[in-house]
Every structure is written in structure tokens, then in C-alpha cells.
Amino acid sequence: MRLKIILGTARGGRKSEKVAKYITEKAYELGWEAELIDVKDYLLCYTHRWKITPEMELYRKKMLEADALIIVAPEYNGSYPGELKVLLDTIFDEYEALPVGIVTVSAVTGGVRLLQELRLAAVNYRMLPVGQVLFYNVDDLFEGDELKDEKYEERVERLLKTLEKYAKALKPIRGEVREKLRREEEHL
């Protein structure tokens, strides 16, 4: 099973990077073919989906090979970072039937407002939100890159197992959608 993990902020000193790296390693441990996609590598100055850039094509290819997705993002002003919104908006049909886990990072609220916003966006993209983990006070949870709170380890494992279950169940639909996209590309 192929899992893509999007790190959804490009800001310097981002605390969510530890969380995204931890989830990527945990996914490997559980047998996933996991890849971290850092939004800072896909900074785009516009969201015009009909003008394809090399970065957009690379991102699109990664989504087409994904069986599941996890979005890791901090809460900024009650929502998610603009660069994440720009990246997500570069494609649309490629997300259909993709189960998504949402992992939020926030010092105070844990990212509850971010979670609400991303759930709505995911449904609009025709993804299926299937679980979440809210990380509070990341500085207190990690020692270096090592997660020291077992509760979070259990939550991440549960999220990954849930994603695997839904990825398997939705595979026929993703296959149908991706075949349709492939045929449309051939006719262009």
C-alpha cells in the first residue's frame, strides 16, 4: 500500500515537520510504502489548474499512485496554511476515492478548527476523511525526533490501520477513476 504524507506548511521553524517525519517512519514500520511530500517543494504562485507546471505534474503523479493520504498541518488563524490550499487546488479528479487522515498541530486548540476546515475541503475534493490525530504542544511530546507519549503512538497506529482498511475497500473505485483519467489523457 502506498501512502503519501503531505507536510502542509513551508514556514521556517515549523513544529509539524517532526510530526510528519514521525508518521512517515511509523508508516514504514507498519509496512506502508510511505513518502513525505513537503509543500515547500511545490510552492506555486497561482492556482490555475489548466496551466500545468512541472511541479504540478509531479504532484499529480504522486497522488495518482497513492492508496491513501495523510495531511499534516498546523492551524493558522483558525484554518490551514495558504500554501497547502494552493497545492491541494492544483488537481481535483485525482483525489477521488482517496482515504485521507488529517493530523493537526497546534499549541492551544490542537487544531480543531483546522480539522473542521480540512474535512470540508477533503469531501469537496471527493476524498474520504476517515480519521484524525490532534497534536497538542509538540515541544512537550518529542525528545529530538523521538515521540515520547505512547498515547500519540497508539493514535497514529490506529489512524494508519484505519487508512489501510479504507484504502483496500476503495481500491476498485480509485482504479476506475484513474483508468478514466488515463483514457482522457490519451485522447488529448
NUZASE-293854 format. One record per residue (C-alpha): x, y, z. Coordinates in steps of 0.05 Angstrom, whole numbers, padded with zeros to 5 digits, always signed. Layout:
REM residues N
XYZ ...
This chain:
REM residues 188
+00000+00000+00000 +00026+00069-00019 +00016+00126+00029 +00031+00199+00015 +00041+00246+00074 +00035+00320+00059 +00071+00367+00105 +00026+00428+00096 +00068+00488+00116 +00131+00520+00088 +00145+00566+00147 +00213+00565+00180 +00216+00532+00248 +00153+00491+00234 +00135+00444+00290 +00092+00400+00246 +00155+00374+00210 +00172+00329+00270 +00102+00301+00268 +00103+00288+00192 +00171+00254+00196 +00147+00211+00255 +00085+00189+00217 +00126+00172+00155 +00172+00128+00197 +00114+00095+00233 +00081+00080+00167 +00145+00046+00143 +00145+00004+00207 +00074-00018+00192 +00090-00040+00121 +00068+00021+00081 +00108+00047+00022 +00107+00118+00051 +00131+00183+00020 +00134+00251+00052 +00111+00308+00006 +00136+00375+00033 +00093+00433+00010 +00156+00477+00008 +00180+00436-00052 +00116+00454-00090 +00109+00528-00078 +00066+00555-00133 +00048+00628-00146 -00020+00613-00175 -00075+00561-00174 -00094+00560-00247 -00107+00485-00256 -00108+00489-00332 -00036+00512-00338 +00006+00452-00318 +00075+00466-00288 +00128+00412-00276 +00114+00416-00201 +00040+00406-00212 +00052+00346-00257 +00099+00315-00205 +00048+00326-00150 -00008+00298-00194 +00033+00235-00209 +00045+00224-00134 -00029+00229-00120 -00046+00181-00176 -00001+00128-00146 -00027+00138-00075 -00073+00089-00040 -00082+00135+00019 -00063+00205+00042 -00046+00239+00108 -00045+00314+00113 -00003+00342+00170 -00014+00416+00181 -00012+00469+00235 -00071+00513+00250 -00060+00584+00224 -00113+00635+00240 -00167+00583+00250 -00154+00546+00185 -00098+00514+00145 -00038+00546+00112 -00048+00581+00045 +00008+00542+00011 -00028+00477+00029 -00092+00505-00002 -00055+00524-00065 -00023+00455-00071 -00088+00418-00059 -00124+00461-00111 -00076+00444-00167 -00114+00379-00182 -00183+00353-00169 -00206+00287-00201 -00142+00252-00179 -00165+00254-00106 -00230+00215-00117 -00237+00155-00071 -00173+00171-00034 -00180+00159+00041 -00148+00215+00080 -00125+00222+00151 -00118+00292+00180 -00063+00307+00231 -00065+00375+00263 -00012+00411+00303 -00030+00469+00349 -00005+00493+00417 -00072+00512+00446 -00132+00481+00410 -00098+00421+00380 -00122+00445+00312 -00197+00432+00320 -00215+00490+00273 -00163+00467+00223 -00192+00396+00226 -00262+00422+00211 -00236+00463+00151 -00195+00406+00122 -00252+00355+00130 -00297+00400+00089 -00244+00411+00036 -00229+00336+00032 -00302+00320+00020 -00304+00373-00034 -00244+00341-00068 -00282+00274-00064 -00232+00245-00014 -00258+00206+00044 -00236+00232+00113 -00230+00170+00157 -00193+00193+00219 -00152+00246+00253 -00099+00257+00306 -00093+00324+00340 -00023+00340+00367 -00022+00390+00425 +00044+00422+00448 +00092+00386+00402 +00153+00411+00440 +00130+00372+00501 +00114+00308+00461 +00181+00299+00427 +00252+00290+00450 +00291+00306+00388 +00255+00267+00334 +00231+00214+00383 +00158+00214+00404 +00155+00203+00479 +00080+00199+00490 +00052+00128+00480 -00020+00155+00472 +00000+00191+00408 +00037+00130+00382 -00027+00089+00392 -00069+00142+00358 -00023+00145+00297 -00022+00069+00292 -00099+00068+00294 -00102+00121+00240 -00055+00082+00195 -00094+00017+00205 -00159+00053+00190 -00129+00084+00127 -00106+00015+00104 -00176-00014+00113 -00208+00041+00073 -00153+00042+00020 -00167-00031+00006 -00243-00021+00004 -00239+00039-00042 -00186+00009-00089 -00237-00011-00143 -00265+00060-00146 -00196+00092-00149 -00177+00043-00204 -00238+00062-00245 -00226+00136-00236 -00152+00131-00253 -00167+00089-00315 -00216+00142-00338 -00163+00196-00327 -00112+00155-00366 -00160+00147-00425 -00176+00221-00425 -00101+00237-00427 -00091+00191-00486 -00144+00229-00525 -00112+00297-00514 
